[in-house]
Amino acid sequence: MVSVTVDEIQRDPSKYLRQVEAGETVIIVQADKAIAELRPISSSGKQLRPFGLCAGEFTVPDDFDAPLPEDLLNAFEGK
């Protein structure tokens, strides 16, 4: 972790962005008080779920996308 003043980061922002890019955390201080933290964005490392993950575990009814009954629509609309 590196601490820099606002003046230092204004003079050479690229230098500190390179450090952040390399994995370093940069704390920006003003009047000996930390005001901001620059840190690399952590990649979540999540992989996409495979297509068909739940294949065969349930069936979609034929009327899945059929219009809802009038009384149910009215209930959603507060009528």
C-alpha positions as a Markdown table, in Angstrom:
| # | Residue | x | y | z |
|---|---|---|---|---|
| 1 | Met | 0.0 | 0.0 | 0.0 |
| 2 | Val | 1.3 | 3.4 | -1.0 |
| 3 | Ser | 0.2 | 6.7 | 0.4 |
| 4 | Val | 0.4 | 9.8 | -1.8 |
| 5 | Thr | -0.8 | 13.4 | -1.4 |
| 6 | Val | -3.3 | 15.0 | -3.8 |
| 7 | Asp | -0.5 | 17.1 | -5.2 |
| 8 | Glu | 1.7 | 14.1 | -5.9 |
| 9 | Ile | -1.1 | 12.3 | -7.8 |
| 10 | Gln | -1.9 | 15.4 | -9.8 |
| 11 | Arg | 1.7 | 15.7 | -10.9 |
| 12 | Asp | 2.0 | 12.2 | -12.3 |
| 13 | Pro | -1.3 | 10.3 | -12.3 |
| 14 | Ser | -0.1 | 7.7 | -14.8 |
| 15 | Lys | 2.7 | 6.6 | -12.4 |
| 16 | Tyr | 0.1 | 5.7 | -9.7 |
| 17 | Leu | -2.3 | 4.2 | -12.2 |
| 18 | Arg | 0.5 | 1.9 | -13.3 |
| 19 | Gln | 1.1 | 0.9 | -9.7 |
| 20 | Val | -2.6 | 0.1 | -9.3 |
| 21 | Glu | -2.6 | -1.8 | -12.5 |
| 22 | Ala | 0.3 | -3.9 | -11.1 |
| 23 | Gly | -1.9 | -4.8 | -8.1 |
| 24 | Glu | -0.8 | -2.1 | -5.6 |
| 25 | Thr | -3.3 | -0.1 | -3.5 |
| 26 | Val | -2.8 | 3.7 | -3.5 |
| 27 | Ile | -4.2 | 5.7 | -0.6 |
| 28 | Ile | -4.6 | 9.4 | -1.4 |
| 29 | Val | -4.2 | 11.7 | 1.6 |
| 30 | Gln | -4.9 | 15.4 | 2.2 |
| 31 | Ala | -3.8 | 17.2 | 5.3 |
| 32 | Asp | -2.6 | 13.8 | 6.7 |
| 33 | Lys | -6.1 | 12.4 | 6.3 |
| 34 | Ala | -6.9 | 9.5 | 3.9 |
| 35 | Ile | -9.6 | 10.7 | 1.5 |
| 36 | Ala | -9.6 | 8.1 | -1.2 |
| 37 | Glu | -8.3 | 4.6 | -2.1 |
| 38 | Leu | -7.3 | 3.5 | -5.6 |
| 39 | Arg | -7.2 | -0.3 | -5.9 |
| 40 | Pro | -7.3 | -2.7 | -8.7 |
| 41 | Ile | -10.7 | -4.1 | -9.7 |
| 42 | Ser | -10.7 | -7.7 | -8.6 |
| 43 | Ser | -11.8 | -10.1 | -11.2 |
| 44 | Ser | -14.4 | -12.4 | -9.8 |
| 45 | Gly | -13.0 | -15.4 | -11.6 |
| 46 | Lys | -16.6 | -16.6 | -12.1 |
| 47 | Gln | -17.1 | -18.8 | -15.0 |
| 48 | Leu | -20.3 | -18.6 | -17.0 |
| 49 | Arg | -22.8 | -21.3 | -16.1 |
| 50 | Pro | -22.9 | -23.9 | -18.8 |
| 51 | Phe | -25.9 | -24.0 | -21.1 |
| 52 | Gly | -28.4 | -26.6 | -20.2 |
| 53 | Leu | -27.3 | -26.9 | -16.6 |
| 54 | Cys | -30.7 | -28.0 | -15.4 |
| 55 | Ala | -31.7 | -29.9 | -18.5 |
| 56 | Gly | -34.2 | -32.6 | -17.7 |
| 57 | Glu | -34.8 | -31.4 | -14.1 |
| 58 | Phe | -38.1 | -29.8 | -14.9 |
| 59 | Thr | -40.5 | -29.3 | -17.8 |
| 60 | Val | -41.9 | -26.0 | -19.0 |
| 61 | Pro | -45.7 | -26.2 | -19.4 |
| 62 | Asp | -47.1 | -25.7 | -22.8 |
| 63 | Asp | -49.1 | -22.6 | -21.6 |
| 64 | Phe | -46.1 | -21.0 | -20.0 |
| 65 | Asp | -46.4 | -17.8 | -22.1 |
| 66 | Ala | -50.2 | -17.8 | -22.3 |
| 67 | Pro | -51.9 | -14.6 | -21.1 |
| 68 | Leu | -52.8 | -14.6 | -17.4 |
| 69 | Pro | -56.4 | -15.0 | -16.3 |
| 70 | Glu | -58.3 | -11.7 | -16.0 |
| 71 | Asp | -58.8 | -12.0 | -12.2 |
| 72 | Leu | -55.0 | -12.4 | -11.7 |
| 73 | Leu | -54.2 | -9.4 | -13.9 |
| 74 | Asn | -56.7 | -7.3 | -12.0 |
| 75 | Ala | -55.1 | -8.4 | -8.7 |
| 76 | Phe | -51.7 | -7.2 | -10.0 |
| 77 | Glu | -53.1 | -3.9 | -11.1 |
| 78 | Gly | -54.9 | -3.4 | -7.7 |
| 79 | Lys | -58.4 | -3.6 | -9.2 |
